[in-house]
Amino acid sequence: MAEYAPGTPRVIGPYVRPFCKCGHRLTVKTAWTPENPGKRFIACPDYDTRSKCAVFQFFYDDLPSDYYRELLFDLHSRVRRGTQTTDMQEHIGMLSMEKARLVQELTVSRAKLQLYDRIFVILVGVLLVLCVVLGMRFG
């Protein structure tokens, strides 16, 4: 029994071939270019790279008019922008949480620094008192 590309029906007219010339399994993809929005095709995984393999074939004919082609591409672009906006909003939320954590960490660090400054001043005062007391005693 022949093996077919993942996701492809076993027979789609003359278009399905199990492997390309370079030995890779053919895969089904969807084009989202302005010229071919939503158009399904079968291709070698390396068809769009700099390799020599160029196995590529659409499953069906073009949309009936430019109107439908532009409409489909526009709808896809809107959905994609919406997804990107959602991804950006999620990223902004994560950055906001990170900022809040860093602000909290900075506040704690400042409080520790103020405490260390007070301890230092107290220790310098104690040292000064000791020097005066010892200076009077030996002087």
C-alpha positions as CSV (number, residue, x, y, z in Angstrom):
1,M,0.0,0.0,0.0
2,A,1.4,3.4,-0.9
3,E,2.1,6.0,1.7
4,Y,0.6,9.5,1.2
5,A,1.5,12.9,2.6
6,P,0.1,13.6,6.1
7,G,-3.3,15.2,6.0
8,T,-4.1,14.3,2.4
9,P,-6.9,12.1,1.2
10,R,-5.7,9.0,-0.6
11,V,-6.9,10.2,-4.0
12,I,-7.4,13.7,-5.2
13,G,-7.5,13.3,-9.0
14,P,-4.1,13.3,-10.6
15,Y,-2.5,15.6,-8.1
16,V,-1.4,13.4,-5.2
17,R,1.9,11.7,-5.4
18,P,3.4,10.1,-2.3
19,F,6.9,11.4,-2.7
20,C,8.7,14.1,-4.7
21,K,11.8,13.7,-6.9
22,C,14.2,14.4,-4.0
23,G,12.6,11.7,-1.8
24,H,10.7,13.8,0.7
25,R,7.1,13.2,1.5
26,L,4.8,15.7,-0.2
27,T,2.7,17.8,2.2
28,V,-0.6,19.7,1.8
29,K,-0.3,23.4,2.4
30,T,-2.5,26.5,2.1
31,A,-1.3,29.6,0.3
32,W,-2.1,33.0,1.8
33,T,-0.6,35.3,-0.8
34,P,-2.8,38.0,-2.3
35,E,-2.8,36.1,-5.6
36,N,-3.8,32.8,-4.1
37,P,-5.6,33.2,-0.7
38,G,-6.8,30.0,0.8
39,K,-5.7,28.0,-2.2
40,R,-4.6,24.4,-1.2
41,F,-1.6,22.9,-2.8
42,I,0.7,19.9,-2.5
43,A,4.4,20.5,-2.4
44,C,7.8,19.2,-1.4
45,P,8.9,20.5,2.0
46,D,11.8,22.1,0.3
47,Y,9.9,23.7,-2.6
48,D,10.4,27.3,-1.3
49,T,14.0,26.9,-0.3
50,R,17.1,27.2,-2.5
51,S,17.2,23.5,-3.2
52,K,16.7,22.1,-6.7
53,C,13.4,20.5,-5.9
54,A,10.4,22.3,-7.3
55,V,7.5,19.9,-6.9
56,F,4.5,22.1,-6.4
57,Q,0.9,21.9,-7.7
58,F,-2.4,23.5,-6.8
59,F,-5.4,21.2,-6.1
60,Y,-8.0,23.3,-7.9
61,D,-8.5,26.2,-10.1
62,D,-8.5,29.9,-9.1
63,L,-11.4,31.6,-7.5
64,P,-14.0,32.8,-10.0
65,S,-13.1,36.5,-9.7
66,D,-10.6,39.0,-8.3
67,Y,-13.4,40.1,-5.9
68,Y,-13.5,36.8,-4.1
69,R,-9.7,36.5,-4.0
70,E,-9.4,40.0,-2.5
71,L,-12.2,39.3,0.0
72,L,-10.7,36.0,1.2
73,F,-7.2,37.5,1.5
74,D,-8.6,40.6,3.4
75,L,-10.6,38.3,5.8
76,H,-7.5,36.2,6.5
77,S,-5.4,39.3,7.1
78,R,-8.0,40.6,9.6
79,V,-8.0,37.3,11.5
80,R,-4.3,37.2,11.5
81,R,-4.0,40.8,12.8
82,G,-6.5,39.9,15.5
83,T,-4.4,37.0,16.5
84,Q,-1.2,39.1,16.5
85,T,-3.0,41.7,18.6
86,T,-4.0,39.1,21.1
87,D,-0.4,37.8,21.2
88,M,0.8,41.3,21.7
89,Q,-1.7,41.9,24.5
90,E,-0.6,38.7,26.2
91,H,3.0,39.8,25.8
92,I,2.2,43.2,27.3
93,G,0.5,41.6,30.2
94,M,3.5,39.4,30.9
95,L,5.8,42.5,30.7
96,S,3.5,44.4,33.1
97,M,3.7,41.6,35.6
98,E,7.5,41.5,35.2
99,K,7.6,45.2,35.7
100,A,5.5,45.0,38.9
101,R,7.8,42.3,40.2
102,L,10.9,44.4,39.5
103,V,9.3,47.4,41.1
104,Q,8.6,45.3,44.2
105,E,12.2,44.0,44.2
106,L,13.5,47.6,43.9
107,T,11.4,48.7,46.8
108,V,12.7,45.9,49.0
109,S,16.3,46.6,47.9
110,R,15.9,50.4,48.7
111,A,14.6,49.5,52.2
112,K,17.5,47.2,52.8
113,L,19.9,49.9,51.6
114,Q,18.4,52.4,54.0
115,L,18.7,49.9,56.9
116,Y,22.4,49.3,56.0
117,D,23.0,53.0,55.9
118,R,21.6,53.4,59.4
119,I,23.6,50.5,60.7
120,F,26.7,52.0,59.1
121,V,26.1,55.4,60.7
122,I,25.5,53.7,64.1
123,L,28.7,51.7,63.8
124,V,30.7,54.8,62.8
125,G,29.3,56.6,65.8
126,V,30.1,53.7,68.2
127,L,33.7,53.6,66.7
128,L,34.0,57.3,67.2
129,V,32.9,57.1,70.8
130,L,35.3,54.2,71.4
131,C,38.2,56.2,69.9
132,V,37.3,59.3,72.1
133,V,37.0,57.1,75.2
134,L,40.2,55.2,74.5
135,G,42.0,58.4,73.6
136,M,41.1,60.0,76.9
137,R,42.1,56.9,78.8
138,F,45.5,56.6,77.2
139,G,46.1,60.2,76.4
